[in-house]
């Protein structure tokens, strides 16, 4: 077995020396693209980062106004389609630390004040990839959480953390129809607990997945991925976490559903890591060695999961902490050299905050707007899908 941890179709492709897209330093991703083109399987890009991955400020300030639709991962999927591929962003990974997911992502609906919440505590009801779990608790009868992908689909993968406690479960249905599945949300002992995927299939169509808790026990949802099984695609997963520092991405290592441990569950072919503005934007920034150690843990977890890795040196900021960000950006570049992975240095594209803001690419002193996120998506696409 190759040391890079290639998946079986990728191993075969590499051994055959298939003619595929020329992607520098990304053999796993190259093989995954070839597998999609051959109709063998889906490929996945997992985008891990802070608010500048989540899409904060895309259309308006903050994490509302359907800003997720303008985030660079979503725009990356659109660019891949425009360049002749098949891609979608029909997924939810964590809650992206949005105060109200319904405002941040118009594909999500649920009744207000009827048992749905997001917890920021550590453990099962705390951090995972993309921020925090969505939690249903205490409402009787339980209301439904609804996810409506924008493309026709026949398959929903539901990612479910399981930990100790009283009997609890999700009940799944489609288009408000009959109950189709019950997924246990209980596992002993905890930690580490278990992080599981349940796959629900249905007739192809403009389907809406409905999820409700079986009872009033606290029940947790980590992620959903939807697709049309008949058409092989590149699924672009947005695991941006507004407000995250590098330490947040490396938190919860004792839990199966903690951020670094959950990477493997989503089975990515390519992991893109974009972190640093929150570590830098303070009078006492994260120490460079500490920052590098946390990012290295994410890189290592991605490689163990069998994925290629691309790093980003963050987009510029317009606060008094520019020097801090430059220091951490240099650390990201150094990690790229150490690990032999490509680095997209966004300072090259944006130049600096003053220039980027004058060009119309910034929402505020920390976050790009939808035009700025388009620049990030283009930089990624030029590397992985040119």
ABEGO torsion letter per residue (X at the ends): XBAAGBBAAAAAAAAAGBBBBBBBGBAAAAAAAAAAAAGABBBBBBBBEBAAAAGBGAABBEABGGAAAABAAAAAAAAAAAAGBBBBABBBBEAGGBABAAAABAABBBBBGBGBBBBABBEAABBBBGEBBBBBBGBOBBBBBBBBBABBBABBBBBBBBBBEBBBBBBBBBGGBBBABBBBABBOBOOAEBBBBBBBBBBBEBBBBBBBBABABBBBBABBBBBBAABBBBBBBBABBBGBBAAAAABGAABAABAAAAAAAAGBABBBBBBGAAAABBABBBBAAAAAAAAAAAAAAAAAAGBBBBBBBBBBBABAAAAAAAAAAAAAAAAAAAAGBBBBBAAAAAGBAAAAAAAGABABAABBBAAAAAAAAAAAAAAABX
